[in-house]
């Protein structure tokens, strides 16, 4: 998808692999482990119009992920379908709530099943100008704040998002004119700004923000140690917490123990490597060992229970390809 002045640019894509889906999301940083068993499927609709980017994503399996906002962008994240909202930054989100996305903000997300999310983002300076244009007052986003939005404002924003994503997939040609694109931008910006200005904000406490930061550090340490033995006691010392404190924090932020997360992450990275490798020149054993999975018998059983197929079957099949195309 590329941006063009005066028109809306949109795409709707389907995915069979979580890495491809996560990489297509603005702010996705690739830290993702599936929790649910089954065949993965996801769809992502992206609309770039004027100053604003709208992304609506749907996926069918529960998962853990980490995402980071670019250093110059802000926005809101919400859930507008019938599926249960996720736990974000250790807090169970609820229908009708919106999460403020601040500059460079990193968050841990975990879902309990299928999820339908929407994110609206733009440059911080553009949001400030849009707020002044719409309301005559300035606006500053507090990263991590949860907005309890008036029912009518939430319904307004949700309805505009629903109409925009439907129009992009069903009748994309209507947004090729500058007039239509400008109307779409303002139709999205107005309820977004009102959502930010009228919502009652629940701020994160300093203690909770610190726990979110420790979880981020934990994920970073896991990423740098995927090919070697990882001692949970040693990791807890590096993070400045007790072993029990690390376990409690991971349960709060990620929904599973640190040991389980490390295993899932290594299994996920192994699967990605298997999908990208040639079965004529690579072996399951060497790839598993590369990611610290040394008990090969247990590895094969656990891998099949998580992904629904054996490691050798993954290695033999071609990687899943993202479908869909640019629409406008």
N, C-alpha and C positions, 0 to 999 in steps of 0.2 A: 504494500500500500504506500503510495506517495501522495504528498500534499500538493494541491493546486490552488492558486489564488482564486477566490470567488465561487468555488464549487465545493460540495461535500465529497469526501473520498471515503469509501466504505468497502469492507470485505466481510464475508462470512465463510469460516473455514471449519472443517471437521477434523478431528484428531483421533488416532488410535494409540498413540504413545504419550504418556504424561509429560515427558521431557519437552516434546515439541509444543504441546499446549502451554506449558508453563513458560517456555522461552518466548512465546508470542505475546504474553501478557506484559504490559508495561510495568516495570518494577520486579518482574519475576527474576530470581537470581539462581534458579536451578536446584536449590536444596529442596528435595521432594521425595517422600517415601509413601508408597501406598499402604493402606491398612486393610482395605476391603479386598476380598477375593472376587474374581470374575474377570470378564473381558472389558477392558477400559474403553470408554468413548467420551468424547467431549466436543463442544462446539464453541466457537468464539466469534462474536460479531464486533467489529471495530469500526467506528465512525470518527473521522477527523474533519471537523468543520470549524473554520475560522480559528479562534484561539483555543478551542475545546476539543478534547479527545474523550469519546465515550467507548467503553468496552463492556460488553455483557458476555459472561461465560457460563457455560453449563457443563458439569461433569457428573459421571454416574457413580463413582466409587469414593468411599471415604479416604482421606489422606491427611498427611501433615505437610505443610510447606512453609517456606520463609520467603518474604518478599521485601524489597527495599525501594523506596521512592527515589527518583533522580534528585540531585541536589537543588534543582531550580523549580521543581514542580510541586503543586499541592492539589488537594481535591477531597472527595468524599467517596466512601465505599459503603454499599448497602446490599440488601438481599430482598428481592421483590417477588420471587416465585413462591410456590407452596412448600418448598423444601425447608428443612430446619436450618437456621443460621448457624455459623460455626462458632467455635471459641477462638477469639483473637486476642493475642497478648495476655492470655490467661483469663480472659473475661468472656462469659457466655453472652453472645449478642442475641438480640431479640428482634422480631419482626417490627418494622417501623423505626428502628434505630439506624443511625448512620455514623460511621467512624471517620473522624477527621484525619486526613493523610497529610502530614507535615513534611517539610523539606528534609530529604534524606532519611526519613523515618523507616526503620526496619521492624517487621512484625512477624510473629509466628502464628500460623493459622492451623486449626484442625477441624475437620468436618466429620460428621457421624454417618454420612450417606450422600445421596445425590445433593447437589447444591447449585443454586442459580444466583450469581452475583452480578453487580454492576458497579463500575468505577467511572467517575467523572473527574478528569484531571486537566490542569492547565498551568502555565507559568504563574508564579506567585504575583509578579507585577501585573499580569493580565487579569488575574482575579481581583486585585485591588482596584484596577481601573473599572472592571465590570461592576463591582459593588458600588462604586461612586456613581457610575452611569445609571444604575438601576434604583438605588436607594438614597443616593446623595450622602452616604456616610462611608467611612473606611471599614475594612474588614481584615482581621488577622486570624489565621487558622492556628489552633493549638494542637500540636501533634498528639495523637492518641486519645483525644477527647471523644466521648461518645455523646451524640446529639439525640435527645428525645424530642422529636419533631412533632408539631401539631398535626393531627390526623389529616386535615385538609391539605396541608402543605406536602406531606408525604404522599398522599393520593395524587396530587397535582404532578409532582416530580415523577412518580412511578408511571403515571399515565403517559406523560410525554416521552419517557424512555421507551415504554412499550410500543408506542406509535412510531417512534423513530426507528427502532430495530426492525419492526415489521415492515415499514416502508422501504428500508434499505434492502431487505431480502426479497420483497414482493414486487416493488415498483421503483427500482433504483434510478430510473431515468428522470424522476421528478426533481431530483436534487442537483441536476447538472446545470441549472441556471443559477447565476449569482443571487437573484432575488430569493429563490427557494432556499439556497444555502444559508443566506443571511437570516431568513426567517427561522430556519432550524436552529441556528446558533443561539439566537435570542430566546427561542422557545425552551431551550435546555438551560441557558444561563439564568434566566429569571427565577425559576423554581429552585435551582441549585443555590443561588445567592440567598433566597428567602429561607431555604432550609438551614443554611449556615447562620443566618441572622436571627431567625425566630426559634431555633431549637434550644432547649434547655441543656446545657453542657454539663456532663459529669467528667471531671478532671481526674487523671491518674494521680495517685499519691506518690510522693517521692520514693517510698518503700516499694510500691508496685513497679514504678519505672526502673528502679534498681534491679528488681527481679527479671524484668523483661530484658535488661541489658546483660545480666548474667546468662540468661538463656541464649542470647545472641552469641556471647563468647563461647558457650558450650558448643553451639553448632559450628562455629569457626574452628574450634579445636578438633572436633570430629572430622571436619573436612581436611585438615592438615595431617591427619593420622590414619587415613583410610588404608594404607598399605603396611601398617605395623601394629604390633600389640598395643592395646590401649588400656591402661590401668585406671579404673574408676576412682580408687582412692587417690592416685596421683593427680588425676584430672580435677577432683574436688579441691585438692590443695592449691592447684594452679588458679582455680576460680575463687578461692578464698571462702569456701563453704565446707561444711561437714558432708560426709557421705549421705547421711540421712537428709540433710538440707538439699543436696543435689537431687536426690531421688524425689523429694517432695516438690521441688521446683520443676523438674521435668514432667511430673504428673500434672502439675498445674498448667504449664505452658504448652506441653506437647501431648499430654494424655497417656503417656507410657513411661516406663522406667528408662534411665540412661542406657542400661545394657541392651534393652529391646530396641531403642532407637538406633544405637550403633549397629546392631545386627541388620535392621531394616535398611538403613542407609547403605551399608556395604552390599546387601543383596540387590538394592536398586541400581547401584553403580555397576555391579557385575552384570546385571541384565542389560544395561545400556551398552556395556562393552561387548557382550555377546551379540547383540543385535547389529552392532557396527563392524563385527569381525567376519572374516571369510572362514567358513568351516573347513576349507581345504588346507589352510595354513595356520589356524589357531586351534587351541584345545580348551575345553571347559576347565581342565585342571589348572593350566597356566593362568587363565583369566581369574579364576577364583582365588588363587594364591596371590595374585597381584593386589587383591582387595582384602587381604588379611583373613580369608575364609579357609583355614587350614584343615579343619575336620571335614573332609570331602564327603563322607557318607552322610553326616548330619546336614551338611550344606545342601545336598541334592534333595533330601526329604523336605527341609524347610523351604527351599526355593519353590518346589512344586506346590506346597501348601499355600504359599503367598501368591504365586503368579499363575497357578493352574496348569503348568506344563513343566517338563523337565528342563534343566539347563541345556542339555544337548538338543532338545527340540527348538529352543530359542535360537541357538547358534546356527541351526540348519535353515531357519526361515528368514526371508528378507525382512528388513526393518519396516515398520508401519510408516506409511506416508501420509502427511497431512493432505486433506482434500479441500475443495472449495477454491474460490478465486475472487479477485477484486470485482466488485459489482458496479461501482460508480467511480 
